[in-house]
Amino acid sequence: MDMDMDNLDSKRKAPRRKGDDRVILHFDLDCFYAQCIENANPHLKSVPLGIKQKSILATCNYVARKHGVKKLMGIQEAKRLCPDLVLADGEDLSPFRDVSKQIYSLLKSYSWNGRVERLGLDEAFLDVTDVVAYNLGLVNHHCLEESWFCLSREDPERGFAFDAREVKGCVWPPDFVSDRENEGTDSLRLRLLFGSHLAFYLRQQIEGLGYTSACGISTNKLLAKLAGDRNKPRNQTTLLSSHSPVPFLDPLPLRKIPGIGSKTITAMKSLLKTDDDDDDLTVHNARTNPAVSPFALERLLAGSGGGGEKGIGQKVWLLLHGIDGSEVKPARDVPRQIGIEDTYRGLTQLSQVRTGLVQITTSLLRRMHVDLLDDVDAVTPPISPVPTSVGKGRWLAQPKTLRLTTRPYHPPSEWDKFEYNHGRVSKSAVLPRFVFDLNIEPESIAERLVEGTLMPLFHSLNPDKSKLCIGLLNVCVTNMDRAKESSRGGDIMAAFQRQREVEEIRGVAFADEPPDGEEKAEDTSDDTEVEWVEEEDEQDGVRCRLCGCVIPVFAVEAHGRWHELDEGWVEPQGG
């Protein structure tokens, strides 16, 4: 077997690019946190501005960047480079989430297929293949300069005029010259051209809200994101990928490729036999190295001690060639879970812990109001008869589970001994109903929730008060209940849910198991292994592959029999 794999390694065939006629847009808001602060304080737009979280800059505006200031830079270093730097507090992410939701809702309103995927607070993907295909069917190829882009199937007057002879914005390759005689016969190029005009129109709509953005237009998520990074800020780039995108990718640092993070790069350096800095290691270095192949990468990253999932070698190999078949995920009305955490330099007193929990919980409740409340005039009925204040809205979903996570403080002198999440433990409880009373201010609810639920959970996780030294607190709500209409078997599902709540009331501690998908107070997005997949928290049960419900382990067999007995159930296609 090893001999066969070595023979295959030696061939190192470049992967065949399957026809991908999608049109994917990737929007990235320019220095988002800074823009939010500037719009609230217009006099700050012309001065160097930094958004601080703890002792670092989460981001800064472009005025500050001209002075050499960079995001994730220490405050002292930033002030040394730019003494006039104005610092704004970015600890509370609530106002940024408010704006993010507003812009996401705007983009979603222009989608026909519902495929609008958020990536953090300031990025979003749109799959506009269907919109572009519809408009291609309407275009008059004999009068491209007077084209009309229709934004609604039902209302032909809703749209905008555009010149279909030219790509809007920047283009790659930079020496591209439009062949107008053959433009109408190059279907893919014309699709991307149409996509560029739609992207420009949507960027104008975003600017109408007061925010500038960059956009990338291409045939998959990987290329769209990388294209958008090429000409920031307030610009857009269309990657015409009729031919191989390899020349576009080759000069890029390997760390710029989403899906290839720091751990993967460190492992690949041993394969490449290089000690180059991450910024000096390019896609071309990895792609053309004779030692690199899908099989070599698989052995390295998923083999003994590699820790990667099966198939990661082929995945990385495809990314090096610009191939990414991942779909833009359909828009979701509510998140799977909402979590807020903060770090500390060692909390040794219970009063300090209580104060920290109240601050985090208040921020969490405000975010729940942003993410889970609909307008009061919405047709969606309330989930339950929870009193609502006029103008505050109604609940689209209500989480059932509250989870507290703590981690001890590790001083810098011990960082070489422990991993970041060493000693991290969690415990869950049922979320009390008073949390959903909109007649009570979030601060009051937070005080009550901390005293009645979170502090008891904390005592259970940290019984030895003499050794108290807390470095992290995380409060999360999960197990969203959207109150879907009951169907056959609803009674047994309700019984499963009640049993799960009983289990959660008892609480189970999980050592060294960080919750998935929760946001930190700090901006650490640049340090993570970027994946397009948003993981879901399933630590309390097993997810059914048919209906998607998380089922307690004890009930899995009964749940399967319920599906077998349900004559009306149709298994979803595509696994």
N, C-alpha and C positions, 0 to 999 in steps of 0.2 A: 504493500500500500504506500509506504514512504517513497519507494522508487517511482511509482506512478505519479505521486503528487509532485516530486521533484522535477519529473519530465514536464508536467503541466506548468510548473513554475517557470521553467526555462522559456516557454512560449510567450508568456505574459501578453496574451492577446488583449488589445483594447476592447472594452465592451461595446457591443453594437447598440447604437442609439435607436430605440424604437420611436416610431412616429409619435410625437407629442404635439398635438395641435391646440393645446390649452392656451388660454391667455390669462396670466396671473399677474396681479398688481400687488406690490408691497409698499405700504405707506409707513413712513417713519417721521414722527414729529420732531422738528428741530429743537435741540436742547429743551426738552419738554417742561421740566420742572421750572427752569428759568423763565420760559414763556408764560407759564401760569402766574408766576410772581410778577412779571412785568405787566401783564394785562390787568392785574389787580392794583399795580402801582406804576402807571405809565411813565413817571419821571425816571424810572430805573432803566428804561430801554436804551438810553444813550451812555450809560456808565457800566464799568466792569462789574458784573454780578455773579456771585457764587452761591450755591445752595448747599448749606452745611448739614451734615448728619453726624453727630458725635464730633470727632476730631478730623473728619475728612470732607472733601467736597463731593457731593453726589453728582453734581454737574455744574456747568457755568455757561454764561452766554458767550456769543462770539466776540463781543468786545473784550471780554476777559481773556479769551483764547489768543487774541492778537498780542497779548503781553506774555504769552508762554504758559498761562494757567491751563491745566487739564483736569478733566473729571477724575475722581478717585485720588486726587492729590491731597496731601496733608495740608491743614489750614495754615500752619506756620510757613511752609514752603511756598504756598500760594500768595501769602501776604508779602513774603520776601520778594517775589517776582513782580507783584503788583500791589504796592502799598495802598492804592486807592480802591482796592477791591471791596465792594459792599457785600456783606454776608447776610443772607436770609435763612431763616430756620426751615429745614425740610423734614423735621422729625415726624410731624403729623401728615400722613399721606392722604388724608380725607379730601382736601381740596383738589389734589391731583387726580384722584379717582373720580371725582365729580366731573371734571373736564374730560377725562378719558372715556367715561360712559357716554357723555354727550356726543363726542366725535364718533365713537363706535356706533351709536344709534343712527347718526347721520349716514355713515357708510352703509350700514345695514339696510337703510331705506331705499338705496339704489340697487340692491341685489335682487335678482330674479330667482336664483336658485338657493338663496339662503346660506351660501358658502362664504361666510365672513368670519375669519379666525383672528382673535386677539393674541398678541404676543407681548406680554407685559402690559404696561400702562400706555406706552407710546408707539406701539407698532400694530399693524393689522395686515392680513392677507385678504385679497378678494379674488375669487375665481369668476371672471366675467366672460367666460367662453361663450355662454348662451346669449348674452346681450350682444356680443360682437358678431356672432354667427347670424343672429336675426337681422342686424343692420347691414351685414354683407349682402344679405338677400335683397335688400332694398336699394342698394347703391346703383347709381347710373354711371357705368364705366365710361360713358362718353362725355360726362360732365362732372368729373371728380372734384373740381375746385369749388363747386357749389353743392356739396353734400350736406345731408341732414342726419344727425345722430338721434335716433328715437330712444327715449328713456322709458317708454311705457308701451306695452302692446295694446292697451285699451285706449290710450290717448295719443294719437299720432302727432299732436301739436306740442307735446311735452318733450323737449329735447333742445338741441343746439346746432347751429350751423358750423361747418368746419371744412377745411381744405384737405381732401383725402389723397392729395398728391404727395404730401410731405409728412414725415414723422414729426410729431410735436415734441419739442425739447431736445435733449442730447441723444446721440445715437452711438452705439458701439457695433462694429468697429468705427473709429473716429474718421477714417478716410472713406466712409460709406458715401456713395453717390447714387441718388435715386435714379433708377432706370424707368422713366415714366412710360415708355412704350410697352414694357413687359410687366409693369407694376400690377396690372389687373389679372395677370395669369399666375402670379406668385401668391398663392392663397395664404401661406403662413406669414409671409412678410406683410401682406395686406391686413391680416388679423392683428398683428402686433402694431401696425400703424394705427388701426382703429382703436386699439387698446390705449395707445399713447394719448390720443385725443380725449378719451374717456377719463384717463388718469388726470390730465390737466384740468378738465372740468371739475372733477371731484376735489382736486387740490384747491381750486377756486372756492368751492363751497366750504371747505375747511377754513380757508382764509376769511370767509365771511363771518366765522365764529371768532376770529382773531388769532389764528394759529397757522404758522407756515409749516411746510412739510417737504420731505424728499420722497420720491417714488421711483421704484424700479418696475419695468415691464418686461416679462419674458414668458417662457413656456413652462417653467416649473418654479417652485417656491425657492429653491436654492439660488437659481440664477436671478430671479426677480429681486431677492434681498441683496445679493452682491451687486447687482446693477444699480440699485438705489443708493448704495454706499459710495458710488463712484463720483458723483457730482453734487455733494452737499455744500451748503444748505439751500433750501428753497429752489429745488431744481428736480429734474427727472431724467432718467436714462432708459432708453429702450435697447435691450440686447437682442439684436437680430440674429437668432440662433438657427437660421436656415442651414448654416454650416456648423462645423464643430466649435463648441465654446471653449475648447482647450486653450487656444491662444489668449483668451480673456482671463482664464483662471491661472495659468502658469506663473505669472509674476506675483500673484498674491501670497502673502504669508500664510502658511498652513493653518495658523491659529485663527484666521479670518473665516475659515470654512465652517458653517454651522454643522454640528454633529461630530466635529473633530476637536475635542477639548484638550485641556492641558494634560490629562492622564494619558490620552491616546498619543499625543505628541511625544511625551516623555518615553513611552514604550517604543514608538517608531524610531526615536533617535538611536536606540540600541541596534535596530535593524539597519539603519542607514550608516551606523558607525560614525556619528558626528556629535560634536559638542557645541554646535552653532547655537546662538541665541534663538529663541522662538521667532523673533522678528526677521531673522536672516534665513530661516528654513522655509522655503517656498513650496508651492504645489508642484512646480516643475522638478525640484529636487527629489520629492517623494515619488512622483509619477514615473520619472525616467530612470530611477535607480534600479539596477538589475535585481537587487535583492527584494524589491517590493512587488508583490502579486497578491491576488485575492487569497490564495492558500497560505502564503507566508504571513499575511496580516491576520488571517483566522487563527493560525497557530499562536501568533504573538498575543493577540488581544482576547481570544476566547479559549485558548489552550490552558494547560496546567498553570494555575496562578494568575492567568490573565484577567479573569473576572468579567469579561464582556459577554454579551448574549450571543447565542448561536447565530451565525450569518453576519456578524459584524465585519468580518474581513471583506466580504463581497460588498457590503454597504459602503465602507470607506473607499474601496476601489472605485465604485460608481461615483461617489462624491468627487473624487480626484478628477473625474472626466466630465463633471457637470451634469450627471444623471441623477434625478431625484423624482421618484414616482409617487411621493406622498401627496395625499389629497388635502385641499383646504377644507378644514372641518366645518360642518354647518354651524351657524351662529347659535349660541345658547342664551336663553333668556336669563338664566340664573347660574351662578357658579356651583361646582360640586361642594365646595367648602370655602370658608372664609377664615383666615387666621392672621393674627398680628403678634409679632414678637419683638422684644428689645433685649439688648445685652447690657451688662453692668460690670463694674470693676469689683465685684464681690459684695453682695448684700448680706450683712451679718445680723441684722435685727428684723424681727417680724414686722415692725412698723414700716420698715423700708420696703419689705416685700408687699405689704398691703397697699402702700402708696403706688408702687409700680404696677400692681395688678389693677388698681382703679384706673390708672392712666391708660393702660393697654385696653382694658375692657370698654372704657368710654369710646376710644377710637374704633374698636371693633363694632360697637353698637351703631355708631355713626355710619360706618361702612355698610353694615347690614341695611340701614335705611336707604343708602344710595343704590345698592345692588339688588335688593329684594323687594322694594316698594314700587308699585305702579302708581300712575296718576289716579286721583280719586274719581275721575270721570271715566276710567277705563271700564270696558265691558266685562273684564275678568272678575268673577265673583270672589269675595274674600274667602280664604281657606277656612276660617273659623270665625265665630262671632266675637272677635277681639275688638274692643272699642277703638275707633279711629277718630282722629281730630280732623275737622274740615280743612282741606288743603294739604294734608300730610300724606294721603294715599292709602293704599291697602296692600296687604302682603301677597306677592306672587308665589312665594314659597316660604316655609318656615323650617329652619333646622331643628332637629330633635335632640341632637347630642352636643354636649359641651366637653371640650378636652383641654386639660392643663398639661403643659410640658415644662420641665425645668432641667437645668444643667448647671453643674458646679462651675465656679470661676477657675480658669487656668491662667496663672500669670505668665507673661512672656518667657520667663526663664524655664517654664515647663512645656512650651509649645512643641519641643522636639520629642517629648515623651508621650504626649496624648494627641489623638486626633481631635478635630474641632468638636465633634459630637460625643466625645467620651463622657459617659455618665449621664447622658440624656435619657430621661424617663418620662412616661406619660400616664395619665389616668383620666377616665371618662365618667360622665354622669349625665342624666337626663337634663336637658335645658328647661328651666322653669318657665311656665306660661306667662308670668308677669313681664317677661322680657319683650313681649309683643304688644304691650299696651302703649299706644302712641300718645296717650294723654299724659304720660310721665316723661320728664326730661331724661336723656341718656345718662347724665351724671348721677341722678338718683337711682336709676336702675342698676348702674354699674356698682354703686356702693352696696346695694342690697345683694347683688349677685356675688360680689366678692366675699361678703360676710357669711352668706348662707350656703354657698356652694364651692367657690374657688379656694377659700382659705382651708376648709376641711380637706379638700383634695390635696392642697399643698402640704398640710400636716401629715397626711397619709404617705405622700411621696418622700417627705423629709422628716422622719420621726425624731432624729437626733438633733435637737436645737443647739447643742453645744458646739457642733461642727458646721453650723450654718454658714455657707459662703456661696451665694447664688450668682452665677454669671449670665444666666439667660432665663427669661420667662416668656412663655408662648401660650396664648389663649386662642382656641379655635372652635368654631361651630361647624358641624357637618351633619350628614344624614338628612338631606333636604327633603321635605315633604311638599310636593306640588299639588296634593289633594286631587289626583286624577280620579275620574269617575270609576267606580268599582265595576269589575267584570266578574265573569264566572270564576269562582274560587276566591273571591275577594275576602270571604270570611277567614279562610285559612291563612291568607296573606296578612290579614289584620292580626291574627293570632301569632304569626311569626314576628310581626313588629312588636307586639306587646311583650313577647318573650325576650326579644332583643333589648328592649328598654329595661327589663328586669336585670338582664346580664350587665347592662351598662351602669345601672344604679350601683351594683356591687363593685364595679370598677376593676380594671385589670392594669397592672403596670407593665410597660414594655421597655426593656432596657436597650439603649443605643439604637432606637428606631425612630428617626425623625419623621414627622408627618409630611406627606407629599403636598405640594402645591401651595404652601403657605408663604406669604410675603413677609420679608424682614423689614425692619425700619431702615436698615442700610440698603443702599443700592449695590447688590452683589452680582448683578446679572452678567457682568463681564467675566466673572470667575467660575461660572458654571459650565458643565458640559451641555451645550445647547442641543436640545432635541425638539422636534416638531410635536412630540407626543406629550399631552398633558396627563400625567399619571393621576389615578384616582385612589383615594384612601380605602383600603379593603382590609385593614388589620383586624376588624371585628367580625369578619365573615368571609364567605366565598361568593364571588359574583357569578350568577347564572348566565351562561352564554346565550340563552334563548331570549329572556325577557330583560336582562340587565340588572335585576334586583340583587342586592347583597343579602345572602341567606346565611343565618347562623349555621355553624358546622353541624349541629345536632339535627337540623331540619333539611339537609340537602337531599336525602333520599326521598322524603315525603314530598318535597317540592318537585322533584323529578317525576314522581307518580302523578302529581297534580297536572303537569303538562301533558302526560300521556293520556289522561282521562278527559282533558279539555278538547272536545272535537273541533271547536272553532279556531284552535290555535294554528297559525301558519308560521313555520320557522323562517326567520329572516334570511334573505339571500346574501351570500358573500361571507358567511361565517361570522 
